Amino acid sequence: MIDKGEYSFSTCWNIKKHTVGRGMIEEIKELGFRNVELNYNVTEEMMTTIEPMIEKGEIGVSSVHNVFPFINDKDYDTDSVMLGFDDEAKRKRSVELLIRSMEYANRYGAKAVVVHPGEVPFDYNIDVDLKRLYRDHGKDSPEYQKLWSVMIERRDRLSPLYTQRIQESLEIVSEHAARKGWNVAIGIETRSRSYQMPSLMEAKTICENLAGSPVYLWYDIGHAMMMDRMGLYDNLKELQEVKKYIYGVHIHETLELADHWCPYVHSKDLHYFDHFLEAIDYAKVKVYELKALCEPNEIHESHNLITSKIAARKG
């Protein structure tokens, strides 16, 4: 087992096969990780066996993923209008839930809360149809382009409204955190559906407008690769503009439009992921967010490639 040092590992990898929190964390520790990101499926019941591990220093918590701990309410799940709700009561509830996540993060000594801030709402999940057309016909096909133009017209038209609303919600949360004296960053995460927010430029706008607050970009590498492929933004170009706002990264690779694979190992491409090494090195919190199909030996191999390549860059 190789000690993974400052790198952290998300519980999304093995949460579905555990009902007891301690067993889930022990399995991650066996990979060589000293720190975990507690994802939004972690329940209060699981925390009854994880909290003693945190208190005794058996495991560190790098970050928690909003909404944390898990709540069984579709209005506030991982794919929601969240901090941009039109309904003021729902938006207020979303703000309260993010504050709750920050409270837990502060209690556990975590550096950050990862948040999915919102989306431009659609009547249905148009992204499912877009991805199906992408796979069946290709990005340049008339079928894909026709539906994409419908999605992007609405997204572009409503983005300023929802960006503003998300920003106002984050301002409320930031002011609450300041009053409490919490030293916890809020990382707004790049998303995996084309109508979800923020894009890299939306994140830049929010971070600039909230300069001096604890709001930063959480750069999810695999999601950004996916949005680039679908045509939402130029990932590599815009990354250069937003990298100074990055607080944390989710490390994984996207094959076509399937995410959460081990970088380099599953793509068999030993070069393309190099574009993201600078962002990984720069990030204060570095978290692997991998799917259950990733095997321990693949995780080790991927980590070795990433860390050796970063070391080589520094000479």
N, C-alpha and C positions, 0 to 999 in steps of 0.2 A: 504494500500500500504506500502510495506517494502522498506526502503531506501537501495539500493544495493551498497552503498559506493563506493569503488574503482573499482568495476566491471563495465565493459562496455558492450554494446549490439550492434550487427551489424544490419545495416539497411536491410540486406538481408531478414530478417524476414517478413517485411511488405512493401517492396518497390513496389511490383507488384500491390498493391491495392491503391497506392497513385500517384497522378500526381503533387501535391503541396508538396514541401519539408517540410514546417512547420507542416502540418498535420501528416506526417510520423514521425517526431521527437516528436511531442506532444504525439502520441500514445505510443512511447517508454518511454517517461518520465512518463507516467501514470503507467508503470510497476515498477517505482521506480529507474530508471537509471538516473544518472547525466551525464553520458558520453556515447558517441556513437562511433562506427567505421563506417565511411562512405565507403560503398562498391563501387565496380567498376561500378555498374549500376546507381549510382547517377549522374544526369545530371547537366550541368551548369545552366539550367533553374531552377531546384530544389534548387540549391545553392543560388539563388536570395532571397529566403525566409528563408533559413537556416543560411546564413551568418549573418544577423542581430541578430539572436538568439545567435550565437557564440559571436558576439561582445558585446552583452548585458549581457553575462554570464548566459543565460538561459539554455545552454547546453555546455558541454565540449566535445572535440574531442580527443579520446585516440589515434586514428590511422586512416589512410586512406588506402584503398586497391587499389594498382596499377592495371590497369591504371585509374587514377582519375584526373578530372571527366571523365565520360563515353565518349568514342569515338566509332563511329560505323565503325569499321574496323576489319575484321576477322583475319587479319595478327597479330594483337596485342591484341586479346581478352584474356580471362582468360586461354584458352587452346592453347598455342602457343609455338613455339621454342624460341621466345622472345630474351633473352640476349645471346642465343647461335646460332643465325641465321648464316648459311653459307654465305648468301648474306650480304656483308658488309654494304650496304646502309640500309637494314632492321635492322641490328644489331645496327647501329648508331641511327636509329629512335627509337628503343626500349630503348636505353640508354637515349635519349632525353626525352622520355615519362616518364621514371622513375624519371628523374631529375624534370620534371614538377610536378609529384605527390609529390615529396619531398618539392618542393616549396610551394605547397598548405598546406602540413602537417605543415611546418614551420610557415606559415601565421596563421593557425588555432590553433597553440600551441600544436599540436599532438606530441606524443612521438615517433611514428613509422610509417613507410610505410610497409605494407605487400605486398610481391611480389612473384608471380609465376615466377621463374627465367627461366624455360625452360623445355626441354624434349629431349629424343632421338627420332628423327622423324621417323615415319613409313608412309607407303603409304596410310594407312587407320587406323581407330581407332580400333586397335587389342584388346584394353581393353574391348570394348563392347562384342566381341565374347568370351573373357575369362570369363567375369562375367556371361554371359549366360550359358556357359559350367559349371561354378562353381555352379550355381543355379540348373541346370538340372541334372548334373551328379556327382557333388562333386569335391572337390579339388584333391582327390587321384585317380580320374578316369583316364583311359588312354587318353580319349578325351581331358580333361583339361591339363594333363601333357604334351601331345604332342604339343599343341599350346603354352603352357607356355615355353617349352624348345626353341621354335622358337623365342618367344619374348625375353627371358632372354639372349639368345646367342647374339642377336643384341644389346640389351641394355648394357650388360657387355662389349662388344667389343668397343662400341662407347662412353660409359660413360666418360672415361678419356678425350677425345677430347672435349666433350660438357661441362664437369666440368671446364676444363681449360678456355674455351671461356667465360663461364658465369662469372668465377672469374675475367677475364680481364675486362669484361664489368662492373662488380661491383666495380672494382678498379677505373675506370674512374669516375663513379658516386660518389664514396667516396671522390676522390680528388676534385671534383667540390663542393661537400657539405662542405668540409674543407675550401676551398677558400671563400665560402659564409658565413662560420661561423654558419652553421645550426647544431643544436643539435637534430638531428632526426635519430633514428635507422632504419636500413634496415633489415627487418625480412624475410628471405627466408623460404617459407612455405612448409611443408610436404604435398604431393599431394594425389589426389584421383584416379589417373589412374596409372597403373603399369609401363608405359613407361615414365612417367613424373618425373621431377627432382625437388628437390633432394631427394634421399633416406637419411636415417639418417647418414650413413657413408659419403655420398657425401657432406652433409651439414657440417659434422665435418671437412672434408678436406678443404672446402672453408673457413670456419670460422678460422681454424688454419692458413691457408696460408694468410689470410687477417687480422691477429691479429693486433689490434691497430686501425682498421678501424671501422666504425659503422655497420658492417655486422654481423648479429646474426642469430640464428635459430628461426623461428616462428613455434612452435610446435602445429600443428593442430591434436588434440587428436583423433577425429573421423576418419580422413584420415589415421593416423598411425595405428589405429586398423584395418582398412580395408586392408591396404597393408600387415600387419602381417597375416591376414586371407588368403590373396591370395598367400602369400609365398615370398614376396619381401624382407622382413627383419624380424628379431626377435625384435619386438617393445619393450617389457619390458626389455630385456637384453641391447639393444643398447641405450635405453633411459638413462640408468645409465651412459653411456659413453658421451652422448651429452648434458645432462641436464645443464652443466655449460655454454653452449653456448646459452641457451634459453633466449630470450628477452620477447617474448609474446606467449600467447596460444589462440587458438580457442577452446572453450569449447563446445563440443557436443559429442553424443555417436552414434556408428554405430550398427545397428541391422542387422545381416548377412552382406550384402554389401550395405545397405541403411543408409546414414549418415544424420547428422543434427537433430537428436532426442535429447530430454531432458535427460541428464544423470540420471540414476537410475529409473526414472519415467516410461519411455517407455520400457526399457528392463526388468523391474521388478526384476532386479538383484541388490541387495543392497550392493554387495561386490566388484565385478570386477573393477568398475570404481575407487575404492580406490587406485589402482595402480598409478593413475595420480594426486592425491591430492598434492603430494610433488611438482610436476612440476607446478601446478596451483599456489600454495603458493609462489613458487620461482619466477615466472614470474613477470616482472615489469608491463606488460600490460595483463589484463585478460579479454577476450572478449567472450561473448556467441555468437555463430554463429548457429542460429536455423532456421528450416524451418517454413513456414507459418502455417503448421498443428499443431504446438505447441501452446497450449492454455495458456492464462495468468496464470491460477491456476496451470498448470503443470510447467510453468517456475518458479513460486514462490516456488513450492514444491522442484524442482530440486536445486534451489539456496540455499534453507534452508538446504537441505541435505549436499550439498557441503561445505557450510560455517560452519555448526555445526560439521561436521566430521573433517575439518581442525582444528577447535578450539580444538576439543577433542584430536587430535594428539599432540597438543602442551601442553596438560595437564592444 
